[in-house]
Amino acid sequence: MASDNFYDVTQYPLGNPQEDIGSVINSIIADIKSRQAVPDQNEGGKPGAVIYIPPGDYRLATQVVIDLSYLKIVGSGHGFTSSSIRFNTPANELAQWREVWPGGSRIRVDMSPDAADGEAAGAAFYVKRTGNPRISSVEFADFCIDGLHFMDDGSGQNDAENTYRNGKTGIYVGSANDSFRITGMGLIYLEHGVTVHDADALAIDNNFIAECGNCIELKGMGQASRIANNFVGAGYRGHSVYAENYGGILVSSNNVFPRGASSVYFSGVVRSSITGNRFHSFYPGMLVFAANCCENLVSSNHFLRDREPWAPMQKYDNGLDDLFGLLHIDGNNNSVIANHISETIDTQYIKPPAAKPVIINVVSGSGNYIANNHIVATTEMSQINDAPNSACFSTQVGALLSTDNLKALEVTAVLVQRGSVRNTVLDSGRAEQVEMDRTVNAFRGTPVPGQSSAEFH
């Protein structure tokens, strides 16, 4: 049975979705609002609608503006494929490829935003509404938002497609909202993938958000939100997962790719959990707690830091040195428990030269509990890489699987900075690997065969 509240963009009588799907969706939204004008009619009246995007390529030249609740925009495939590999592959090799662009239900963001107009101006989908109640239950599912190209950043590198800058955002939510869902999406080559302000009960699940300058950003303030089961990977200037002034976030079971300036960056976040994730990074600062993050749990995650093996991207980094820490903690009463943390790097690439890399750096705070973390620090001689630029996958997997000829690397497993007191560090490094004032902090070292228990303290 057909529904008046189901729209197919290819069947709507106004506009051409191949030329400008943004204009078509805006027309559909106007139609929904005109037909659902009464807020309370027979204990209903505004059920919302579904807008369906069939598989195909759709140019978006007009920003979609959403200001009604209960709207679901859904496609039939996230269509992700790596544009980064494509743009770093020589033309003679590219001519033999079977496909070169993302697919599925794909929206090509073909706007030229002016930076002076702010981040929202470059959003493909802009969600904002004033008044009460908050806008609720808007859903994005199972389609692709492709920013197409990055642009020259004026750095003189002459490497536009690797700048991660184009002023484009996939989804931008600019007002308080409740129970939004973003699932099964593919977002690629956007300066900002998903930016949400003032969220309550937001779910970002099972998406592929990668090769974006920043992937997931929760701003303003919010609570009780979930980021789970995503494949995520930002560029060297941005964050894969960023949140500020939120409480009760769950970050769980994500596979976070390397190259982001951070895997997770929390600023003023409290009483949240980061559990069961796999984090991979080419730089220090994988996990950052800034601006007094408190009472957060970081547990059962796998952290790996190594060096970028793919030649086109080796000249870039996030600007941090190895004294910053892989985990950088500013705040009180956080728990960092039962994580596996690996660092494997050729000593010639350590910054500053000859420094001992810091794994967990407590820069400020009290009452932090760091226990039972297994830290594996190794070094090996880097091999000369003569693989072609198109061999990104084999190059990265080869580096990831390489565990032969590893030697122990001297590191500071845990550094508790002066002025930080009443912190507890247990079984997260040998006595000589942990630097802290043991008169004002508690310590028990990881047991070492042949040592007495008295030597662990």
Secondary structure, DSSP 4 states (H G I P E B T S, - for coil): ---TTEEETTT-SSS-HHHHHHHHHHHHHHHHHHHS--S-SSS-S---EEEEE-SEEEEE-S-EEE--SSEEEEES------HHHHHTS-HHHHTT-S--S--SEEEEE-----GGG-GGGGEEEEE---SSS-EE--EEES-EEE-------SSS---GGGS--SS-EEEEE-S-EES-EEES-EEES-SEEEEEESEES-EEES-EEEEESEEEEEES-EES-EEES-EEEE-TTSEEEEEESEES-EEES-EEPTTSSEEEEEES-BS-EEES-EEEESSS-SEEEEEEEES-EEES-EEEE----SGGGTT---S--TTS-SEEEEEES-EEES-EEEEE--GGG-SSTT---EEEEEEE-SS-EEES-EEEEEE-PPPP----TT-HHHHHHHHHH--TT-EE---EEEEE-TT--S-EEESSS-GGGEES-TTTSEEEPPP-TT--GGGG-
